[in-house]
């Protein structure tokens, strides 16, 4: 089984190879394959929550591996089980191979199985991917299915994306779309080309005005706010509960994160399309806003395994929660989020063990009936990492964040390391800058607003700090190294969460 099927294509460098492949699943060697599969807990949160194991000896029908090989597209998506396997570029097992896999599992999944004649099937990817031979942007856009007609939609496209051979990569594309009036969104759906895994849509708090795709490793994710997942072969289209909408404000820009896996030995040119369903305040009277529990003041020592941090946040008012997801980066080996209410046992709300998936494609929990937090409740977030690097690692290279949509939406709520209770970002009358303040030669100190977009193209000061502090309504440069980076009349302020340029009179 290992030699004829799993090691042939699944152990591709871009997928399940090495000591720790995608989803903590490796097919590099026989023992590694067996240990990863038999009685292994899936990295997929929905599958693990349903009590599935990758291979359940004696029961192929209850084995997650067999489901991923035999169920396709909508059947897996409906259950939040991710993409059908294998992904594009690898021929899937044929009828004889699938029958042999089933017989092996039903026979108890022995280490030494019987010999069999392996075969391959035609690709099952047509339902998952948009086929397109074009490479020019306008021609590639014509390959996608039309925008849905069951409502009002905003269709956005990424630029053409070049996926290197044998690579798994996430590319981030700031979308060249001016948002002149508020957008209220309640659903998102995406289409990807061959090798696509998932799409996620963000707003960027510090738009650059540069629209060429970047490796997401080179993008400061702390400047982004998650909007919605938008499908793809391994992701989910997001539909908020009925009557709930999220808002994108004028001056903000959308950013699309495209996750692709190229299992071939040649570069491929692809593109993503996303349809954002627009709603109205009458149709979606419940305005949801962002709530992030964050631990940003940590340092994971070099060559350390099992390093753990715990962050608690006490609530001072009631909130309805409509969506929740966890986030670490690839060093994460455990993420846990609990609700603590009085003397009751903690209620587990989110649990994951694969940092790579938490970074690229976390499970999104949607609550059709809102999860109710009460004043006095405590939220406990626990993150654990393995750092095999020779240097210590901290924020934002690694992260520990719980992201939620809450209502009634009253601004962006954060509860960071030093915060005992949530803090609302934006709003308030006490401000540093006044109309007419244009900033210095580097753009630091220019008047800005959460929604205004005044910092786009503003020298090196492209982030409006009011997104993080209601008083600081000016453009700034974050991650400054010295006062010289900030220009005249400003200095580089440093705290455990990072650094930013601050006007002297603020």
C-alpha positions, 0 to 999 in steps of 0.5 A, a space after each residue: 500500500 505504502 509503496 504502490 500508492 502513498 509514496 508514489 504521489 502523496 509524499 510529494 515535497 509540496 504535500 506529505 513528506 519529511 518529518 512533518 508534512 501537511 496536516 502532520 501527515 507524512 508518507 516519506 517512509 513505511 513506518 512513518 506512513 503507518 504511524 501517521 495513519 493507523 489510529 491517527 487523529 485527523 488534523 481537521 478539527 471537524 473530523 476529529 470532533 466527530 470522533 474519526 481517526 485516519 485509519 480505523 482498523 476493521 472499519 473503512 467506512 469510519 476511516 477519514 483516509 477512505 472518505 478523503 479518497 472516495 468522497 469529493 467536493 460538496 460531500 466533504 465541504 458540507 461536513 467541513 472535512 476539507 479537500 478531496 485527495 489527492 490534490 491536482 497534479 497527482 492521479 487519484 487511485 483507481 477502482 482496484 486501488 481503492 478496493 485494496 485500500 478498503 480491504 486492507 483497512 477492513 482486515 485490521 490494517 496490518 503492517 504487512 498487507 497483501 500484494 495487489 495490482 494498483 491502478 489510477 483513475 481519471 482526475 476528479 478535480 473538474 468539480 473542484 477547480 476551474 480549468 484554464 489554459 490562458 495566462 493573461 489576466 483578462 483571458 483568465 477571468 473569462 474561465 470562471 463561472 459567472 457571478 451568481 444571480 441570486 442577489 447582489 454580489 461584488 466579484 473580485 479577482 486576484 492578479 495572475 499568480 505564479 506557483 513555483 514547481 513542487 511548492 506549497 505557498 500562500 500568496 497575498 494580493 492587495 486588490 486594486 479596488 477603491 471602496 468609496 462607500 461602506 460594504 455590508 457582506 454576509 457571504 463569500 464564495 470562491 473559485 480556484 484553478 488547479 492546485 488551489 487549496 483555499 482562499 481567505 479574504 482580509 481587509 488591510 489596515 495599512 494598504 500599500 497601493 502595490 498590487 503585485 502578489 507577495 508571499 504571505 510570509 513577507 506580509 505582516 499579518 498583524 496589519 490584517 483583519 480576517 473578513 471571510 473564508 471564500 472556499 477553494 478545494 480545501 476551504 469553506 465558503 462562509 455564510 454568516 447566520 441569517 440577519 448578520 453582516 460584517 462591514 468593510 469601510 470606505 478607504 480600506 482595501 481588500 486583500 486575498 490570501 491564495 493557498 496553492 500546492 503545485 505537485 508538478 515539476 513546472 511552474 503554473 499560472 493561476 488566478 482566484 475569483 471571489 464573490 462577496 454577497 452584499 446585503 443591507 441593514 434591513 436584511 442584516 440588522 445585526 452588525 457584527 464586528 471583530 473581537 480578537 484575544 491576543 497574546 503578543 508579548 512572548 518569546 519562545 526560547 531557541 531549541 525549546 519544545 512544549 513552550 506554553 502561554 496562557 492568556 485570560 480575558 474577563 468580560 464586562 458586558 454581554 456579547 453574542 458570538 457568531 464566528 470563532 477561529 484560532 490562529 498560530 503559525 507553523 511552530 504551534 503544536 496546540 491551541 485551546 480556547 475555553 469559556 470559564 463561567 463561575 465555578 463551572 468546569 471550563 467549556 472547550 470552544 476550540 481545539 487544534 494541534 496543527 500550527 501549519 493548518 491554523 496559519 493557512 486554513 483554520 477551522 471556522 466555527 459558525 454559530 447559527 444560534 449565537 454563542 452567548 458570553 455574559 458579563 463576568 465570564 472569562 476567556 482562556 486561550 492557551 498556545 503551545 509551540 515547538 521551536 527547533 530554530 537556533 534563535 528565539 521567536 516572538 510576535 509576529 513571526 509566531 502568533 497566538 490569537 483567537 478571532 471572533 465576530 461579535 454583536 452588537 458591533 461597537 468597534 474592533 475589540 481586542 484583549 491583548 497580553 496586558 489587557 485584563 478586559 477587552 478594549 475598543 479600538 477607534 472612536 472617542 473625542 480625545 485625539 492627537 491630530 487635528 484637521 490640517 495636520 499633514 505630517 513630516 517629510 516621511 508622512 509620520 503624523 498625518 491626520 487619519 481615521 480608521 476608515 479613511 485610507 489617508 495613509 495609502 501611498 503616504 511615504 513610509 508611514 502607511 498605517 493609521 495607528 487609530 486602528 489600534 489606539 483611539 487617541 493616535 489618529 495619525 499615520 505611522 511607520 511600525 517596526 521602526 528601528 531608531 528615531 532616524 526612521 521616523 523623520 523630523 519631530 517624531 521618535 521611535 516608541 518601543 514596547 513589548 508588542 513592537 515599535 511605531 513612530 510617534 510625533 513628539 507632540 503626541 
